[in-house]
Amino acid sequence: MKTIDYTVLRTTLEAHDSLDPARAVQRRPGRLFIEVAARLCTASLLAVFAWAAFRQWSADPGRITLILLVAAEVMTIGLSLFSRVPVRRDWRPLTFLCSIAASYYFLAVQLAPGTPLVHESVGATLQALGIGWQLFAKASLRRSFGILPANRGIVSHGAYRFMRHPIYFGYFVADIGFLLVNFGLQNLLVYGFQFALQLVRIVREEKLLSDDERYCVYKSRVRFRVVPGFF
């Protein structure tokens, strides 16, 4: 009778899991539970936010920027619910906290009308442009989009030909549009904090992905992270 070398078998399975992360989750029930619980929590928080925003909008249907804010967050958080399980995630506490705070910042946004610094149509136009760019960038990623920094495969086509983090550029443009129309101390602090957190996420993502030789080659071709010619 042949004996089984379980050390070799385990090493082989782990190597295979690194190529097929979905299989790894299926093999480890604990990971599957965490994935499902996190996504259910995400969906619940998004629903609470959307309902609160709808109540504000129903009192003043002319607030297009409020509807666009909800649309942007539904698109962002909603897509993360269906993202593929990554090959590698960055679970370090600072990275985790920054990623979660930067993703769920909208829960702290003041939805009540603020002081408009520009006309509603100007802010809505900026939001629409930002959302449109996000759609283009996320279509380039397909199911490789997620909240935590992770290696879900190196993407270098579509919006990623112009900058290494095009989604963050879309976030910035859309957020500025909402802030200019719904200006207030609370929103100023929330968005200022959120921009700082996004910067940390970018740095962490690049540190994680730089372990992949393909990403290093990509970085040498696309020099700028978010704003071509500036950053």
C-alpha positions in Angstrom: 0.0 0.0 0.0 1.3 3.5 -0.9 1.6 6.0 1.9 0.6 9.6 1.4 3.0 12.4 2.2 0.6 14.9 3.7 3.2 17.6 3.8 3.7 17.4 0.1 -0.1 17.2 -0.4 -0.8 20.3 1.7 1.9 22.3 -0.1 0.5 21.3 -3.4 -3.1 22.3 -2.4 -1.9 25.6 -1.0 0.0 26.4 -4.3 -3.1 25.5 -6.2 -5.3 27.7 -4.0 -3.0 30.7 -4.7 -4.0 30.3 -8.3 -7.6 29.6 -7.6 -8.6 31.7 -4.5 -12.3 30.7 -4.8 -11.3 27.1 -4.3 -9.3 28.1 -1.2 -12.4 29.8 0.3 -14.5 26.7 -0.4 -11.9 24.5 1.3 -11.8 26.7 4.4 -15.3 27.2 5.9 -14.1 29.9 8.2 -13.0 32.1 5.3 -16.3 31.5 3.5 -18.2 32.6 6.6 -16.1 35.8 6.9 -16.7 36.6 3.2 -20.4 36.1 3.4 -20.8 38.0 6.7 -18.8 40.9 5.4 -20.8 41.2 2.3 -24.1 40.9 4.1 -23.0 43.7 6.5 -22.0 45.8 3.5 -25.3 45.4 1.8 -27.2 46.3 5.1 -25.2 49.5 5.6 -25.7 50.5 2.0 -29.5 50.0 2.4 -29.7 52.1 5.5 -27.7 54.9 3.8 -29.9 54.8 0.6 -33.1 55.0 2.7 -31.8 58.0 4.7 -30.8 59.8 1.5 -34.2 59.0 -0.1 -36.0 60.6 2.8 -33.9 63.7 2.4 -34.5 63.8 -1.4 -38.3 63.3 -1.1 -38.4 66.5 0.9 -36.6 68.4 -2.0 -36.7 66.5 -5.3 -34.5 69.1 -6.9 -31.4 67.9 -5.2 -29.8 65.9 -8.0 -26.5 65.8 -6.3 -28.0 63.7 -3.5 -29.4 61.1 -5.9 -26.1 61.0 -7.7 -24.3 60.4 -4.4 -26.5 57.4 -3.7 -25.9 56.1 -7.3 -22.2 56.4 -6.9 -22.1 54.6 -3.6 -24.5 51.9 -4.8 -22.2 51.3 -7.7 -19.0 51.3 -5.6 -20.2 49.2 -2.7 -22.5 47.1 -4.8 -19.7 46.0 -7.1 -17.6 44.9 -4.1 -20.3 42.5 -3.2 -19.6 40.5 -6.4 -15.9 40.9 -6.7 -13.7 37.8 -7.0 -11.9 36.5 -4.0 -8.3 37.8 -4.4 -5.0 35.9 -4.6 -3.7 38.0 -1.8 -5.1 40.7 0.5 -3.5 43.2 2.8 -5.1 42.5 6.2 -2.7 44.7 8.3 -4.7 46.8 10.8 -3.8 50.3 9.4 -4.6 49.2 5.9 -7.9 47.5 7.0 -9.1 50.6 9.0 -8.2 53.1 6.2 -9.9 51.0 3.6 -13.1 50.5 5.6 -13.2 54.1 6.6 -12.6 55.4 3.1 -15.2 53.1 1.7 -18.0 53.8 4.3 -17.3 57.5 4.7 -20.7 58.2 3.2 -22.3 57.1 6.4 -20.9 60.3 8.0 -21.9 62.7 5.2 -24.4 65.3 6.1 -27.4 64.6 3.9 -29.4 67.7 4.9 -29.0 70.7 2.6 -25.8 72.7 3.2 -24.4 75.9 1.8 -24.2 75.8 -2.0 -21.0 77.2 -3.3 -22.0 76.5 -6.9 -25.2 75.9 -8.7 -26.8 72.4 -8.3 -26.3 71.8 -12.0 -22.5 72.4 -11.8 -22.0 70.0 -8.9 -24.2 67.4 -10.6 -22.2 67.7 -13.8 -19.0 67.1 -11.9 -20.5 64.1 -10.2 -21.8 62.7 -13.5 -18.3 63.1 -15.0 -16.7 61.4 -12.0 -19.2 58.6 -12.0 -18.8 58.1 -15.7 -15.0 57.8 -15.3 -15.5 55.4 -12.5 -17.7 53.2 -14.7 -15.1 53.2 -17.4 -12.3 52.3 -14.9 -14.4 49.6 -13.2 -15.4 48.1 -16.5 -11.7 47.8 -17.2 -11.3 45.9 -14.0 -14.4 43.8 -14.4 -14.7 41.6 -11.2 -11.2 42.5 -10.0 -12.7 45.4 -8.0 -12.7 45.3 -4.2 -12.4 47.3 -1.0 -9.2 46.0 0.6 -5.9 46.3 -1.2 -5.4 43.0 -3.0 -3.9 41.3 -5.9 -6.8 40.3 -8.1 -4.7 40.3 -11.2 -2.8 43.1 -13.0 -4.9 45.3 -15.3 -3.2 47.6 -17.8 -5.9 48.3 -20.4 -8.8 50.7 -20.6 -8.6 53.5 -18.1 -5.5 52.0 -16.6 -3.5 53.1 -19.7 -3.7 56.7 -18.5 -3.1 56.4 -14.7 -2.5 53.6 -12.3 -5.5 54.4 -10.0 -8.2 55.9 -12.3 -11.0 54.9 -10.0 -9.7 57.2 -7.3 -9.6 60.1 -9.8 -13.3 59.4 -10.5 -14.1 59.4 -6.7 -12.3 62.7 -6.3 -14.2 64.5 -9.1 -17.6 63.2 -8.0 -16.9 64.0 -4.3 -15.9 67.5 -5.1 -19.1 68.0 -7.1 -21.2 66.9 -4.1 -19.2 69.0 -1.6 -19.4 72.2 -3.6 -23.2 72.0 -3.6 -23.6 70.6 -0.1 -20.9 72.5 1.7 -20.6 72.6 5.5 -18.1 72.0 8.2 -19.1 68.4 8.7 -18.9 67.5 5.0 -15.6 69.4 4.7 -14.1 67.4 7.5 -15.6 64.1 6.2 -14.3 64.6 2.6 -10.9 66.0 3.7 -10.4 62.9 5.9 -11.6 60.6 3.1 -9.1 62.1 0.6 -6.3 61.5 3.1 -7.5 57.9 3.6 -7.6 57.3 -0.1 -4.0 58.4 -0.3 -3.0 55.8 2.3 -4.9 53.2 0.3 -3.1 54.1 -2.9 0.3 53.8 -1.2 -0.7 50.4 0.5 -2.0 49.0 -2.8 1.1 49.9 -4.6 3.3 48.3 -1.9 1.3 45.1 -2.1 1.2 44.9 -5.9 4.9 45.8 -6.3 5.7 42.3 -5.2 4.3 41.2 -8.6 6.9 41.6 -11.4 4.1 42.3 -13.8 3.0 45.3 -11.8 6.6 46.7 -11.7 6.6 46.5 -15.5 3.2 48.2 -15.6 4.5 51.0 -13.3 7.4 51.7 -15.6 5.0 52.3 -18.5 2.4 54.3 -16.6 4.2 56.9 -14.5 1.4 58.7 -12.7 -0.9 57.3 -10.0 -4.0 59.5 -10.2 -3.5 62.8 -12.0 -1.4 62.6 -15.2 1.4 65.2 -15.0 0.9 65.8 -11.3 0.6 62.8 -9.0 
